[in-house]
């Protein structure tokens, strides 16, 4: 009888630990949206097109400054 109660107590403790771990894993998971571009925007990542435009603008500014310096 004592061993059966010990096993039951271990199963209950294991269930509580598993439920707590599941809740913590769900809290760490980022929110899922249907639109992949919206998820990238919401996570703070820059858009590749915007980065490309910014690099091109900076290259043009550098060329202008270099031509003015000559």
VOTILUM-346658 format. One record per residue (C-alpha): chain; x, y negated, z negated; residue number from 1. Coordinates in nm, 4 decimals. Layout:
N
SITE, unit, px, py, pz, pos
SITE, A, X, Y, Z, NUM
...
//
This chain:
70
SITE, unit, px, py, pz, pos
SITE, A, 0.0000, 0.0000, 0.0000, 1
SITE, A, 0.2815, -0.2370, -0.0887, 2
SITE, A, 0.4583, -0.1787, 0.2441, 3
SITE, A, 0.1356, -0.2360, 0.4386, 4
SITE, A, 0.0842, -0.5718, 0.2662, 5
SITE, A, 0.4468, -0.6673, 0.3330, 6
SITE, A, 0.4085, -0.5889, 0.7030, 7
SITE, A, 0.0816, -0.7840, 0.7154, 8
SITE, A, 0.2489, -1.0836, 0.5490, 9
SITE, A, 0.5344, -1.0703, 0.8026, 10
SITE, A, 0.2874, -1.0612, 1.0916, 11
SITE, A, 0.1018, -1.3630, 0.9517, 12
SITE, A, 0.4257, -1.5580, 0.9050, 13
SITE, A, 0.5353, -1.4657, 1.2573, 14
SITE, A, 0.2032, -1.5882, 1.3995, 15
SITE, A, 0.2357, -1.9212, 1.2164, 16
SITE, A, 0.5912, -1.9688, 1.3434, 17
SITE, A, 0.4885, -1.8869, 1.7003, 18
SITE, A, 0.1950, -2.1330, 1.6909, 19
SITE, A, 0.4193, -2.4073, 1.5548, 20
SITE, A, 0.6798, -2.3418, 1.8235, 21
SITE, A, 0.4118, -2.3498, 2.0942, 22
SITE, A, 0.2832, -2.6878, 1.9745, 23
SITE, A, 0.6354, -2.8303, 1.9692, 24
SITE, A, 0.7099, -2.7058, 2.3203, 25
SITE, A, 0.3870, -2.8608, 2.4521, 26
SITE, A, 0.4758, -3.1918, 2.2873, 27
SITE, A, 0.8154, -3.1951, 2.4637, 28
SITE, A, 0.6728, -3.1165, 2.8087, 29
SITE, A, 0.6264, -3.4233, 3.0312, 30
SITE, A, 0.2729, -3.4953, 3.1530, 31
SITE, A, 0.1799, -3.3271, 3.4800, 32
SITE, A, 0.0107, -3.5260, 3.7561, 33
SITE, A, -0.1180, -3.4231, 4.0971, 34
SITE, A, 0.0811, -3.6952, 4.2804, 35
SITE, A, 0.4580, -3.6251, 4.2792, 36
SITE, A, 0.5440, -3.9878, 4.3601, 37
SITE, A, 0.3426, -4.1035, 4.0597, 38
SITE, A, 0.5348, -3.8715, 3.8308, 39
SITE, A, 0.8674, -4.0073, 3.9549, 40
SITE, A, 0.7479, -4.3633, 3.9055, 41
SITE, A, 0.6170, -4.2936, 3.5588, 42
SITE, A, 0.9411, -4.1283, 3.4498, 43
SITE, A, 1.1398, -4.4410, 3.5309, 44
SITE, A, 1.3360, -4.2977, 3.8216, 45
SITE, A, 1.4089, -4.5371, 4.1076, 46
SITE, A, 1.2626, -4.4645, 4.4502, 47
SITE, A, 1.5227, -4.3562, 4.7101, 48
SITE, A, 1.3947, -4.6096, 4.9649, 49
SITE, A, 1.4281, -4.8945, 4.7169, 50
SITE, A, 1.7821, -4.7905, 4.6293, 51
SITE, A, 1.8732, -4.7725, 4.9986, 52
SITE, A, 1.7352, -5.1216, 5.0643, 53
SITE, A, 1.9217, -5.2597, 4.7651, 54
SITE, A, 2.2500, -5.1063, 4.8815, 55
SITE, A, 2.2011, -5.2497, 5.2313, 56
SITE, A, 2.1273, -5.5961, 5.0916, 57
SITE, A, 2.4373, -5.5837, 4.8747, 58
SITE, A, 2.6507, -5.4754, 5.1716, 59
SITE, A, 2.5179, -5.7710, 5.3759, 60
SITE, A, 2.5958, -6.0096, 5.0915, 61
SITE, A, 2.9478, -5.8699, 5.0707, 62
SITE, A, 2.9988, -5.9145, 5.4444, 63
SITE, A, 2.8742, -6.2748, 5.4257, 64
SITE, A, 3.1061, -6.3569, 5.1359, 65
SITE, A, 3.3998, -6.1967, 5.3136, 66
SITE, A, 3.3338, -6.3956, 5.6320, 67
SITE, A, 3.2947, -6.7195, 5.4315, 68
SITE, A, 3.6234, -6.6562, 5.2489, 69
SITE, A, 3.8207, -6.6305, 5.5768, 70
//
